[in-house]
Amino acid sequence: MFSQNLGTKYYLPDPPHSRVYTILKKVKEKEKINHPNHLNMYNYFLYTKFYMDEFNNISKLSIDSLKVSNLEEKELIFLGERVTKCSYDKRYGKKNIIIADQVSGLKEPFYELFSEPFYQEEFPDLLKNKLKYYNFKLIDSVSIDDKKNYIISFGSKKNLLVNGSRGLLYIDAESFAVVKYSGEEYNSNYTRYFEYQWKSFEGIWYLESKTNKIRISTIDVTKILANSNQKQKYLLTPWIVIQMKTSNFTSNKSYSSKDFRGYTFELEKDFNKNTESKINNFRTTPLTQREKNTYAHSTLFETLPIEKNVRLLNSIRNWKFPLGTIDINLLNLINYNDYEGFRFQIGGKTNYRFNKNMSLFGYLAFGTKSTNIKGAMGVDIYVNKKSDGKIKLLGFSDVNPFSKNIDRFTISKELIKEELNYIQNSIFYTYRGGKLSYEQDILKKITASVEADYRVQKSNYEYSFKSNYRSHNYNLFSTSLHVKYAPFAKYMITPEGKMTVEDKPVYFYFNYTKGWKFMSADFNYDRFDVAAHVSIDNPIGFSSLVMNSGYIFGDTALWNNYGNFGNAKLGQSIWNRFSMKGFHSFETLFPGEFYADKYVAFFITHCFKDLNFVGNTKLQFSFVYNGLLGNMNHKEVHNLTSISVPDKYYQEVGVELNKLVYYFGLGIYYRMGAYHLPTLDKNLFLKLTFTLF
């Protein structure tokens, strides 16, 4: 499979400050100069081939064994090919268009495969910020294409045969570009053999080819793949092979902004038609007979319900359960808060099988304490599918905590985690009404929406606004602009909707809401919200910063202001206050303790790298610091038993030991600063942490 020896021989490392480290330092310094992005523009075609091969214990199948017993000799387990047209312009960025794709055994395209990175490593990871974890030795030099190359061996300093890697680097002596990178990577779950090859072009070096051959640990797939009446175990010890080849690399095409409209990744209109002829133009070697048999018959997929089960598992992974043309939302099935008790909700959304340009959605819900039926119905209509542009019409009748507006339709894990903030909360209001909105992605990284919202609101708590009674109904008419900027996100539109291909949790949000005294509405106000969520990987783990802030001009009911910043449970002792940790919330602050019409809040967390605990389990240790500052004008218009504002800086610190038992851990949090209470016991809170998401 590989053109040369992978360099698995072990060499004694060169001492620190030797010549090899000078070479590696220059390689890192010249990474950007040698990278294709140093050109003003370029384009090429990328051919990708991925397959799975080799069965173990295939003959032990008690059912259908005759059909698959000779599969290893006649077919591969799985085979797929793809051709992508890749373009780049310094002014407009990157564009990747999939022009052909085929996968053995699938009756319909499996779009999730398009989002697989397939080891998109353009520069050896060990040369970035991991030099200190490896030993290096300059072992030789060789001439390649009449150019001198240094040959450098590398190997992990610790646990080489358990969790590490070793191999060879070929470095061009003139440009200090990486020419070749090959070796072996070891892990408790797999072993990877890899070989990457670069080629020079007009002063830069582009990745011409790469091969990854991955040996997976033995897998028992009896329950996943086999029929329900399968009695004997069905084991796999597969090889997964991913080969990629670049062709027709040029930099002489002139681009315009029109060529880069839409998303970074796209499917050509007829990508799944005439695939064999289109892919054949880019194959470096013809298909073998086994590969042809795999495409023609795919005995494994015909014998076992692989496609059906994989699609089902993928849907469940995305918290959806498909029932024909409807996807049931699994994330909102059950939760708890002190007002509704256990809340049960059933709802879903029609999928692309119902209609490719329209979706109907809705839900019904009730609580064990507040038994009134709640629900909503709506419709999404695509009007600009290429940019995920859609009109949404929605009608609703439900309850919310004061100062919070819950999206009951979301399948976003972040918004679902916010439900943990309301467990101790009984301060709710009722709302009913309708909303019309339009949402679209602009400039690839920005999602914007505008909406008009009319609703009737009423307090379910001992609160009234101005001189009105608690049971008074308030009319609200508002218009809003919502903007989300995700600088590292890359998307692709498929017939099933927008799909995230690559992402990194760096997000910025801006919302502006205007309340109008129109259509008998009671409130006239302006509300501005700005937020930033940033996560940064570093050598000792990862750090995250969440900043939320807002400002309101004008008067409106308390539930339209800011509040419910905390999720602490009331109790006389530490054990009476034991509860579940929230999400971007204050762990030592009680629900309803503070309200504000202007505020800023910080949530800083650093998670250290996982530590070995008992057996193969890992322990995650985190440090938490949260802060809050705010105020409110005209507190007197809000008739509440007591209303306080965080006009002094509120602080808390915490330490978390996560994954003590599976996804559960323990957090210890302490209230400090201006709102520190007289005794240690009153400031200290224990929480159950939950890391399933």
C-alpha positions as CSV (number, residue, x, y, z in Angstrom):
1,M,0.0,0.0,0.0
2,F,2.8,2.4,0.9
3,S,5.6,3.4,-1.5
4,Q,8.4,3.2,1.1
5,N,9.1,1.9,4.5
6,L,7.0,3.7,7.1
7,G,10.0,4.3,9.3
8,T,9.0,2.2,12.3
9,K,12.6,1.5,13.3
10,Y,13.4,3.2,16.6
11,Y,16.4,5.7,16.6
12,L,18.0,7.2,19.6
13,P,17.0,10.8,19.7
14,D,19.3,13.8,19.1
15,P,20.1,15.9,22.1
16,P,18.2,19.2,22.7
17,H,19.5,22.2,20.7
18,S,20.9,20.0,18.0
19,R,20.6,20.7,14.3
20,V,17.3,18.8,13.9
21,Y,15.5,21.2,16.2
22,T,16.8,24.2,14.1
23,I,15.4,22.5,11.0
24,L,12.0,21.9,12.6
25,K,11.9,25.5,13.9
26,K,12.4,26.7,10.3
27,V,9.7,24.3,9.0
28,K,7.2,25.8,11.5
29,E,8.2,29.4,10.7
30,K,7.8,28.9,7.0
31,E,4.5,26.9,7.2
32,K,2.4,29.8,5.9
33,I,4.8,30.7,3.1
34,N,4.9,27.1,1.9
35,H,1.1,26.6,2.1
36,P,-1.0,26.9,-1.0
37,N,-3.0,29.8,0.6
38,H,0.1,31.9,0.0
39,L,-1.0,32.0,-3.6
40,N,-3.6,34.5,-4.7
41,M,-5.8,31.7,-6.0
42,Y,-5.8,28.0,-7.0
43,N,-8.1,25.1,-7.8
44,Y,-7.8,21.4,-8.1
45,F,-9.8,18.1,-8.0
46,L,-9.7,15.8,-5.0
47,Y,-10.4,12.1,-5.5
48,T,-11.3,10.2,-2.3
49,K,-11.6,6.5,-1.9
50,F,-12.7,4.9,1.4
51,Y,-13.4,1.3,2.2
52,M,-13.6,-1.3,4.9
53,D,-12.1,-4.7,4.5
54,E,-11.5,-8.0,6.3
55,F,-13.9,-10.0,8.5
56,N,-13.1,-12.1,11.5
57,N,-15.3,-15.0,12.6
58,I,-17.6,-14.6,9.6
59,S,-18.2,-18.3,9.3
60,K,-19.8,-18.4,12.8
61,L,-23.0,-16.8,11.6
62,S,-25.8,-19.2,12.1
63,I,-28.3,-17.4,9.9
64,D,-27.5,-16.2,6.3
65,S,-24.0,-17.6,6.7
66,L,-24.1,-19.2,3.3
67,K,-24.7,-15.9,1.7
68,V,-21.8,-14.1,3.3
69,S,-19.3,-16.9,4.1
70,N,-17.1,-16.1,1.1
71,L,-17.5,-12.4,1.2
72,E,-13.9,-11.8,2.2
73,E,-12.7,-13.3,-1.0
74,K,-15.3,-11.8,-3.4
75,E,-16.2,-8.4,-2.0
76,L,-15.1,-5.6,0.4
77,I,-17.2,-4.9,3.4
78,F,-17.8,-1.3,2.3
79,L,-16.6,0.9,-0.6
80,G,-17.1,4.6,-1.5
81,E,-15.6,7.1,-3.8
82,R,-16.0,10.9,-4.2
83,V,-14.7,13.6,-6.4
84,T,-14.6,17.2,-5.1
85,K,-13.7,20.4,-7.0
86,C,-11.8,22.7,-4.7
87,S,-11.2,26.4,-5.3
88,Y,-9.6,29.2,-3.3
89,D,-9.3,32.9,-3.7
90,K,-7.7,35.2,-1.1
91,R,-10.6,37.7,-1.5
92,Y,-13.4,35.2,-1.2
93,G,-12.1,32.2,0.7
94,K,-12.7,28.5,-0.1
95,K,-15.3,26.6,-2.1
96,N,-15.6,22.8,-2.3
97,I,-18.2,21.3,-4.7
98,I,-18.9,17.6,-4.6
99,I,-19.4,16.7,-8.2
100,A,-19.7,12.9,-7.9
101,D,-20.2,10.4,-5.0
102,Q,-21.1,6.8,-4.8
103,V,-21.2,4.3,-1.8
104,S,-21.8,0.6,-2.0
105,G,-25.1,-0.8,-0.7
106,L,-26.8,2.5,0.0
107,K,-30.2,3.1,-1.7
108,E,-30.1,6.8,-0.9
109,P,-27.2,9.2,-0.4
110,F,-26.0,9.2,3.2
111,Y,-25.3,12.9,3.5
112,E,-23.6,12.6,6.9
113,L,-20.6,11.0,5.1
114,F,-20.0,14.3,3.3
115,S,-19.2,15.9,6.6
116,E,-16.6,13.4,7.6
117,P,-13.1,15.0,7.6
118,F,-11.2,11.9,6.5
119,Y,-8.1,13.1,8.3
120,Q,-7.9,16.5,6.6
121,E,-4.5,17.2,8.1
122,E,-2.6,19.7,5.8
123,F,0.4,20.1,8.1
124,P,1.7,17.5,10.6
125,D,0.1,18.0,13.9
126,L,3.2,17.1,15.9
127,L,5.0,20.2,14.3
128,K,2.5,22.7,15.6
129,N,2.5,22.8,19.4
130,K,3.6,19.3,20.3
131,L,7.3,19.2,19.6
132,K,8.0,18.7,23.3
133,Y,6.1,15.4,23.3
134,Y,8.3,13.8,20.7
135,N,11.9,12.7,20.3
136,F,13.6,13.6,16.9
137,K,16.7,12.5,15.1
138,L,18.3,13.7,11.9
139,I,19.2,10.3,10.4
140,D,20.0,11.0,6.7
141,S,19.5,13.1,3.6
142,V,18.3,12.0,0.2
143,S,17.7,13.5,-3.2
144,I,14.0,13.6,-4.4
145,D,13.3,15.2,-7.8
146,D,16.9,16.6,-7.8
147,K,16.2,18.4,-4.5
148,K,18.0,17.6,-1.2
149,N,15.7,16.4,1.6
150,Y,16.5,15.9,5.3
151,I,15.1,12.6,6.8
152,I,14.1,13.0,10.4
153,S,12.7,10.3,12.6
154,F,10.2,11.0,15.3
155,G,8.6,9.1,18.2
156,S,6.4,9.8,21.2
157,K,8.4,10.2,24.4
158,K,6.0,8.2,26.5
159,N,3.7,5.2,26.0
160,L,4.9,4.7,22.4
161,L,3.2,1.3,21.9
162,V,0.1,2.2,24.0
163,N,-0.9,5.7,23.0
164,G,1.6,7.5,20.7
165,S,3.1,7.6,17.2
166,R,6.4,7.3,15.4
167,G,7.6,7.6,11.8
168,L,9.6,9.7,9.4
169,L,9.6,13.3,8.1
170,Y,11.1,14.4,4.8
171,I,12.0,18.1,4.8
172,D,13.0,20.0,1.7
173,A,16.5,21.5,2.4
174,E,15.9,24.7,0.4
175,S,12.3,25.7,1.3
176,F,12.0,23.8,4.6
177,A,8.7,22.5,3.5
178,V,7.4,19.1,4.5
179,V,7.7,16.7,1.6
180,K,6.6,13.5,3.2
181,Y,5.1,12.4,6.5
182,S,4.7,8.7,7.3
183,G,4.4,6.5,10.3
184,E,2.3,4.6,12.8
185,E,-0.1,5.9,15.4
186,Y,-1.1,3.7,18.4
187,N,-4.2,4.0,20.5
188,S,-6.2,1.6,22.8
189,N,-9.0,1.6,20.2
190,Y,-7.1,1.5,16.9
191,T,-3.7,1.5,15.1
192,R,-3.3,3.9,12.2
193,Y,-0.7,3.7,9.4
194,F,-0.3,6.9,7.4
195,E,1.6,8.4,4.5
196,Y,1.3,11.9,3.3
197,Q,3.1,13.3,0.2
198,W,3.5,17.0,-0.8
199,K,4.4,18.4,-4.2
200,S,5.9,21.8,-5.2
201,F,4.1,24.3,-7.4
202,E,5.2,27.9,-8.1
203,G,7.0,28.2,-4.8
204,I,4.5,26.5,-2.6
205,W,3.9,22.9,-1.6
206,Y,0.4,21.3,-1.8
207,L,-0.7,18.0,-0.4
208,E,-0.7,15.7,-3.4
209,S,-1.7,12.4,-1.8
210,K,-2.5,10.9,1.6
211,T,-3.3,7.4,2.7
212,N,-4.6,6.3,6.1
213,K,-5.0,2.6,7.0
214,I,-6.7,2.1,10.3
215,R,-6.9,-1.2,12.2
216,I,-9.9,-1.1,14.5
217,S,-10.2,-3.1,17.6
218,T,-12.5,-6.1,17.4
219,I,-16.2,-5.0,17.4
220,D,-19.2,-7.0,18.4
221,V,-21.9,-5.7,16.0
222,T,-24.4,-8.5,16.5
223,K,-27.1,-6.2,18.0
224,I,-26.4,-3.3,15.6
225,L,-26.2,-5.0,12.3
226,A,-27.7,-8.5,12.5
227,N,-31.3,-9.5,12.3
228,S,-33.3,-9.7,15.6
229,N,-33.2,-13.5,15.6
230,Q,-29.4,-13.7,15.3
231,K,-28.2,-16.0,18.0
232,Q,-24.4,-16.2,17.6
233,K,-22.0,-13.3,18.0
234,Y,-21.0,-11.4,14.9
235,L,-17.5,-10.0,15.2
236,L,-15.5,-7.6,13.0
237,T,-11.8,-6.7,13.2
238,P,-11.8,-4.4,10.2
239,W,-9.3,-2.3,8.3
240,I,-10.6,1.2,7.3
241,V,-8.6,2.6,4.4
242,I,-8.9,6.3,3.3
243,Q,-7.0,7.3,0.2
244,M,-7.0,10.8,-1.3
245,K,-5.3,12.1,-4.4
246,T,-5.0,15.7,-5.8
247,S,-5.0,16.3,-9.5
248,N,-5.0,19.2,-12.0
249,F,-3.6,21.7,-9.4
250,T,-3.5,25.1,-11.2
251,S,-3.6,28.8,-10.2
252,N,-4.4,30.5,-13.5
253,K,-8.2,30.9,-13.2
254,S,-9.8,34.2,-12.5
255,Y,-12.7,34.2,-10.0
256,S,-15.5,36.6,-9.1
257,S,-17.5,36.8,-5.9
258,K,-20.3,34.9,-7.7
259,D,-18.2,31.8,-7.8
260,F,-18.0,31.7,-4.0
261,R,-21.6,32.4,-3.1
262,G,-23.4,30.1,-0.8
263,Y,-21.6,27.7,1.5
264,T,-18.0,26.5,1.6
265,F,-19.3,23.0,0.8
266,E,-21.9,22.3,-1.8
267,L,-23.4,19.4,-3.8
268,E,-23.4,19.8,-7.5
269,K,-26.9,19.7,-8.8
270,D,-26.4,16.3,-10.6
271,F,-23.7,14.9,-8.2
272,N,-25.5,11.5,-8.0
273,K,-26.0,11.0,-11.7
274,N,-23.5,9.4,-14.1
275,T,-21.2,8.9,-11.1
276,E,-19.2,6.0,-12.5
277,S,-18.1,7.9,-15.7
278,K,-17.3,11.1,-13.7
279,I,-15.3,9.3,-11.0
280,N,-13.5,7.1,-13.5
281,N,-11.8,10.2,-14.9
282,F,-10.0,10.7,-11.6
283,R,-9.1,7.2,-10.5
284,T,-5.4,6.5,-10.4
285,T,-5.9,2.8,-10.8
286,P,-8.8,0.8,-12.2
287,L,-11.3,-0.9,-9.8
288,T,-10.3,-4.4,-8.9
289,Q,-12.8,-7.3,-9.4
290,R,-13.5,-7.3,-5.7
291,E,-14.3,-3.6,-5.8
292,K,-16.6,-4.1,-8.8
293,N,-18.4,-6.9,-7.0
294,T,-18.9,-4.7,-4.0
295,Y,-20.6,-2.0,-6.0
296,A,-22.6,-4.6,-8.0
297,H,-23.9,-6.8,-5.2
298,S,-23.0,-5.5,-1.8
299,T,-24.0,-8.8,-0.2
300,L,-23.5,-7.5,3.3
301,F,-26.0,-4.7,2.8
302,E,-28.5,-7.0,1.1
303,T,-28.2,-9.6,3.9
304,L,-28.2,-7.4,7.0
305,P,-30.3,-4.3,7.7
306,I,-27.2,-2.1,7.9
307,E,-28.5,1.0,6.1
308,K,-31.7,1.0,8.0
309,N,-30.1,0.6,11.4
310,V,-27.2,3.1,10.7
311,R,-29.7,5.7,9.6
312,L,-31.8,5.1,12.7
313,L,-28.8,5.3,15.0
314,N,-27.6,8.5,13.2
315,S,-31.1,10.0,13.7
316,I,-31.1,9.1,17.4
317,R,-27.6,10.5,17.7
318,N,-29.1,13.8,16.5
319,W,-32.0,13.4,19.0
320,K,-34.6,12.5,16.3
321,F,-36.7,9.4,15.9
322,P,-37.9,8.9,12.3
323,L,-41.5,7.7,11.8
324,G,-41.9,7.8,8.0
325,T,-42.3,11.4,7.0
326,I,-42.1,12.7,10.6
327,D,-39.0,13.1,12.9
328,I,-40.0,12.9,16.5
329,N,-38.0,15.3,18.8
330,L,-36.4,13.2,21.5
331,L,-34.7,16.0,23.4
332,N,-37.9,17.5,24.8
333,L,-39.7,14.4,25.8
334,I,-39.4,15.0,29.6
335,N,-37.9,17.6,31.9
336,Y,-38.7,19.1,35.3
337,N,-39.3,22.5,36.9
338,D,-40.9,23.5,40.2
339,Y,-43.9,25.2,38.5
340,E,-44.9,22.4,36.1
341,G,-43.4,19.5,37.9
342,F,-42.5,16.8,35.4
343,R,-43.2,18.2,32.0
344,F,-44.0,15.7,29.2
345,Q,-43.8,16.9,25.6
346,I,-44.4,15.0,22.4
347,G,-43.7,16.8,19.1
348,G,-41.8,16.6,15.8
349,K,-41.3,17.9,12.4
350,T,-41.9,16.6,8.9
351,N,-38.8,15.7,7.0
352,Y,-37.7,16.0,3.4
353,R,-39.7,12.9,2.4
354,F,-42.9,14.8,3.2
355,N,-41.8,17.9,1.2
356,K,-38.4,19.1,0.1
357,N,-39.3,22.8,0.5
358,M,-41.8,22.9,3.4
359,S,-41.9,21.4,6.9
360,L,-44.8,21.2,9.3
361,F,-44.0,21.1,13.0
362,G,-45.7,21.1,16.4
363,Y,-45.9,19.7,19.9
364,L,-48.3,19.1,22.8
365,A,-47.2,19.2,26.5
366,F,-48.5,19.0,30.0
367,G,-47.0,19.1,33.5
368,T,-47.9,17.0,36.6
369,K,-48.4,20.2,38.6
370,S,-49.7,22.6,36.0
371,T,-51.9,20.2,34.0
372,N,-53.2,22.6,31.4
373,I,-52.4,21.5,27.9
374,K,-49.7,23.5,26.1
375,G,-48.7,23.4,22.5
376,A,-47.8,25.0,19.3
377,M,-48.0,24.5,15.5
378,G,-46.0,26.0,12.7
379,V,-44.7,25.8,9.2
380,D,-41.3,26.4,7.6
381,I,-41.3,27.3,3.9
382,Y,-38.0,27.5,2.0
383,V,-37.8,30.5,-0.3
384,N,-34.0,30.6,-0.8
385,K,-32.8,27.1,-0.1
386,K,-29.3,27.7,-1.3
387,S,-28.8,30.1,1.6
388,D,-31.2,28.3,4.0
389,G,-33.6,31.1,3.6
390,K,-37.1,30.3,5.0
391,I,-40.3,31.8,6.2
392,K,-41.7,30.6,9.5
393,L,-45.2,31.0,10.8
394,L,-45.9,29.8,14.3
395,G,-48.8,29.8,16.8
396,F,-48.3,28.9,20.5
397,S,-49.7,28.7,24.0
398,D,-47.3,27.8,26.8
399,V,-45.5,28.9,29.9
400,N,-42.0,30.3,30.5
401,P,-39.8,31.2,33.5
402,F,-39.7,34.9,34.2
403,S,-37.0,36.6,32.0
404,K,-36.5,33.5,29.8
405,N,-37.9,32.6,26.4
406,I,-37.5,28.9,25.7
407,D,-37.4,27.5,22.2
408,R,-39.7,24.4,22.5
409,F,-38.8,23.2,19.0
410,T,-35.1,23.1,19.3
411,I,-32.9,20.0,18.9
412,S,-29.9,22.1,20.0
413,K,-28.0,20.5,22.9
414,E,-27.0,23.8,24.3
415,L,-30.6,25.0,24.6
416,I,-31.7,21.7,26.1
417,K,-29.0,22.0,28.7
418,E,-30.6,25.3,29.7
419,E,-33.6,23.3,31.0
420,L,-31.3,22.4,33.9
421,N,-31.5,26.0,35.0
422,Y,-35.2,25.9,35.7
423,I,-35.4,22.8,37.9
424,Q,-35.6,24.9,41.1
425,N,-37.7,27.6,39.5
426,S,-41.4,28.2,40.2
427,I,-41.6,31.8,38.9
428,F,-43.4,31.4,35.6
429,Y,-45.8,33.3,33.3
430,T,-48.3,32.2,30.6
431,Y,-48.1,33.4,27.0
432,R,-50.1,32.7,23.9
433,G,-50.0,34.2,20.4
434,G,-48.2,34.0,17.1
435,K,-45.1,34.9,15.2
436,L,-44.0,35.4,11.6
437,S,-40.2,35.4,10.8
438,Y,-37.7,35.1,8.0
439,E,-34.3,33.5,8.5
440,Q,-31.3,33.2,6.2
441,D,-27.6,32.7,6.2
442,I,-25.6,35.6,4.8
443,L,-21.8,35.8,4.1
444,K,-21.5,32.0,4.9
445,K,-20.7,32.6,8.6
446,I,-23.7,34.8,9.6
447,T,-27.2,33.7,10.3
448,A,-29.8,36.5,10.6
449,S,-33.5,36.5,11.2
450,V,-36.2,39.2,11.4
451,E,-39.6,38.5,13.1
452,A,-42.9,40.1,14.2
453,D,-44.4,38.7,17.3
454,Y,-47.8,39.2,19.0
455,R,-48.6,37.6,22.3
456,V,-50.8,37.8,25.4
457,Q,-48.9,37.4,28.7
458,K,-50.1,36.8,32.3
459,S,-48.3,36.2,35.5
460,N,-48.6,32.9,37.2
461,Y,-46.7,34.2,40.3
462,E,-47.4,36.8,43.0
463,Y,-46.4,39.7,40.8
464,S,-48.1,42.6,39.1
465,F,-47.0,45.4,36.8
466,K,-47.7,49.0,37.9
467,S,-51.3,49.2,39.4
468,N,-52.7,46.1,37.6
469,Y,-53.9,42.9,39.3
470,R,-51.9,39.7,39.1
471,S,-54.5,38.2,36.8
472,H,-54.2,41.1,34.3
473,N,-53.5,40.1,30.7
474,Y,-50.8,42.1,28.9
475,N,-50.6,42.5,25.2
476,L,-47.1,42.6,23.6
477,F,-46.3,43.4,20.0
478,S,-42.6,43.3,19.1
479,T,-40.3,43.2,16.1
480,S,-36.8,41.7,16.4
481,L,-33.5,41.3,14.6
482,H,-31.3,38.3,15.6
483,V,-27.8,37.8,14.3
484,K,-25.4,34.9,14.9
485,Y,-21.8,34.9,13.7
486,A,-19.9,31.6,13.8
487,P,-16.5,32.4,12.2
488,F,-15.2,28.8,12.2
489,A,-18.4,27.0,11.1
490,K,-18.7,25.5,7.6
491,Y,-22.1,24.3,6.3
492,M,-23.6,22.4,3.4
493,I,-27.1,22.4,2.1
494,T,-28.5,18.9,1.3
495,P,-32.1,17.8,0.4
496,E,-32.5,17.1,4.1
497,G,-31.6,20.6,5.1
498,K,-28.5,22.5,6.3
499,M,-25.7,20.3,7.6
500,T,-22.7,21.4,9.7
501,V,-19.5,20.1,8.1
502,E,-17.0,21.7,10.4
503,D,-17.4,23.8,13.5
504,K,-15.6,25.2,16.5
505,P,-17.4,26.7,19.5
506,V,-16.7,30.3,18.8
507,Y,-20.0,32.2,18.5
508,F,-21.1,35.8,18.7
509,Y,-24.7,36.9,19.0
510,F,-26.6,40.2,18.7
511,N,-30.3,40.7,19.2
512,Y,-32.4,43.8,19.0
513,T,-36.1,43.8,20.1
514,K,-38.5,46.7,19.8
515,G,-41.8,46.6,21.7
516,W,-44.5,48.8,20.1
517,K,-47.7,50.3,21.4
518,F,-49.6,49.0,18.5
519,M,-52.6,46.7,18.1
520,S,-53.6,47.4,21.7
521,A,-50.1,46.5,23.0
522,D,-49.1,47.7,26.5
523,F,-45.3,48.0,26.2
524,N,-43.0,50.4,24.4
525,Y,-39.4,49.5,24.9
526,D,-36.0,48.8,23.2
527,R,-33.9,45.8,24.1
528,F,-30.3,45.1,23.1
529,D,-28.6,41.8,23.8
530,V,-24.9,40.9,23.0
531,A,-23.3,37.6,23.8
532,A,-20.0,35.8,23.0
533,H,-19.2,32.1,23.5
534,V,-15.5,31.2,23.0
535,S,-13.6,27.9,23.6
536,I,-9.9,27.6,23.2
537,D,-7.8,24.4,23.2
538,N,-4.5,24.6,24.9
539,P,-1.7,22.2,26.0
540,I,-3.3,21.6,29.4
541,G,-7.0,21.2,28.3
542,F,-9.5,23.7,27.0
543,S,-10.9,27.0,28.3
544,S,-14.2,28.5,27.6
545,L,-15.6,32.1,28.1
546,V,-19.2,33.0,27.9
547,M,-20.2,36.6,28.1
548,N,-23.9,37.6,28.2
549,S,-25.1,41.3,28.4
550,G,-28.2,43.3,27.8
551,Y,-29.7,46.8,28.1
552,I,-33.4,47.8,28.0
553,F,-34.8,51.3,27.4
554,G,-38.4,51.8,28.5
555,D,-40.9,50.0,30.7
556,T,-42.1,46.4,30.4
557,A,-43.2,43.6,32.7
558,L,-40.6,41.8,34.8
559,W,-40.7,38.7,32.7
560,N,-39.5,40.7,29.7
561,N,-36.5,42.1,31.7
562,Y,-33.4,40.1,32.7
563,G,-33.5,37.8,35.7
564,N,-33.4,34.2,36.9
565,F,-29.6,34.2,36.7
566,G,-29.2,31.4,39.2
567,N,-30.4,27.8,39.8
568,A,-29.5,27.2,43.4
569,K,-31.9,25.2,45.6
570,L,-33.2,26.7,48.8
571,G,-32.3,24.8,52.0
572,Q,-31.0,25.2,55.5
573,S,-27.9,23.0,55.0
574,I,-25.5,22.0,52.3
575,W,-27.2,18.7,51.8
576,N,-30.7,20.2,51.7
577,R,-29.4,22.4,48.8
578,F,-27.9,19.6,46.8
579,S,-29.2,19.7,43.2
580,M,-28.2,19.5,39.5
581,K,-25.6,21.9,38.0
582,G,-27.0,24.4,35.5
583,F,-25.7,25.7,32.2
584,H,-24.2,29.2,31.9
585,S,-25.9,29.9,35.2
586,F,-24.9,30.9,38.7
587,E,-24.7,27.8,41.0
588,T,-24.9,29.8,44.3
589,L,-27.6,32.2,43.2
590,F,-31.3,31.5,43.8
591,P,-34.0,31.8,41.1
592,G,-35.6,35.3,41.3
593,E,-32.9,36.6,43.7
594,F,-31.9,39.4,41.2
595,Y,-33.6,41.2,38.3
596,A,-32.2,43.9,36.1
597,D,-32.9,46.0,33.0
598,K,-29.1,46.2,32.3
599,Y,-26.5,43.6,33.1
600,V,-23.3,41.8,32.1
601,A,-22.4,38.3,33.2
602,F,-19.2,36.2,32.7
603,F,-18.8,32.4,32.9
604,I,-15.2,31.2,32.8
605,T,-14.4,27.5,32.8
606,H,-11.1,25.7,32.4
607,C,-11.3,21.9,31.9
608,F,-8.0,20.1,32.4
609,K,-7.1,17.1,30.3
610,D,-8.7,13.8,31.4
611,L,-6.8,12.0,34.1
612,N,-6.6,8.2,34.4
613,F,-8.9,7.1,37.3
614,V,-10.0,3.5,38.0
615,G,-9.4,1.0,35.3
616,N,-9.9,2.6,31.9
617,T,-12.2,5.4,33.2
618,K,-11.1,9.0,32.9
619,L,-11.6,11.8,35.4
620,Q,-12.2,15.4,34.2
621,F,-11.2,18.2,36.5
622,S,-12.6,21.7,35.9
623,F,-12.2,25.2,37.5
624,V,-15.1,27.6,37.3
625,Y,-15.4,31.4,37.9
626,N,-18.7,33.3,37.3
627,G,-19.4,37.0,37.8
628,L,-22.5,39.3,37.5
629,L,-23.2,43.0,37.6
630,G,-26.4,44.9,36.8
631,N,-29.0,47.4,37.8
632,M,-32.6,48.5,37.2
633,N,-34.4,51.8,36.7
634,H,-37.9,52.3,38.2
635,K,-38.0,49.3,40.4
636,E,-41.2,50.7,41.9
637,V,-43.3,49.7,38.9
638,H,-42.8,46.0,39.7
639,N,-44.9,44.8,42.5
640,L,-43.1,41.8,43.9
641,T,-42.6,40.7,47.6
642,S,-39.0,41.7,47.3
643,I,-37.0,42.8,44.2
644,S,-33.2,43.1,44.3
645,V,-30.7,44.1,41.7
646,P,-27.0,43.0,41.4
647,D,-25.7,46.6,41.6
648,K,-22.6,45.2,43.3
649,Y,-20.3,42.7,41.7
650,Y,-21.6,39.1,42.3
651,Q,-18.9,36.4,42.2
652,E,-18.6,32.6,42.7
653,V,-15.9,30.0,42.2
654,G,-16.2,26.3,41.8
655,V,-14.3,23.1,41.3
656,E,-15.8,20.1,39.4
657,L,-14.8,16.5,39.3
658,N,-16.7,15.2,36.3
659,K,-17.2,11.7,35.0
660,L,-16.8,10.1,38.4
661,V,-19.5,7.6,37.5
662,Y,-20.1,7.4,33.8
663,Y,-21.5,10.9,32.8
664,F,-22.0,12.0,36.4
665,G,-19.7,13.9,38.7
666,L,-19.6,16.4,41.6
667,G,-19.2,20.1,41.7
668,I,-18.4,22.3,44.7
669,Y,-19.3,26.1,44.4
670,Y,-18.7,29.0,46.8
671,R,-20.4,32.4,46.9
672,M,-17.8,35.2,47.5
673,G,-17.4,39.0,47.3
674,A,-20.0,41.6,47.9
675,Y,-22.9,39.1,48.4
676,H,-20.9,36.7,50.6
677,L,-23.2,35.4,53.5
678,P,-22.1,35.5,57.2
679,T,-21.4,31.7,57.6
680,L,-19.4,29.3,55.5
681,D,-22.3,26.8,55.3
682,K,-24.6,29.4,53.6
683,N,-22.1,30.1,50.8
684,L,-21.2,26.6,49.9
685,F,-23.2,24.5,47.4
686,L,-22.8,20.9,46.1
687,K,-24.1,20.0,42.7
688,L,-24.4,16.9,40.6
689,T,-22.6,17.5,37.3
690,F,-23.8,15.9,34.1
691,T,-21.7,15.6,30.9
692,L,-23.7,13.4,28.5
693,F,-23.9,16.3,26.1
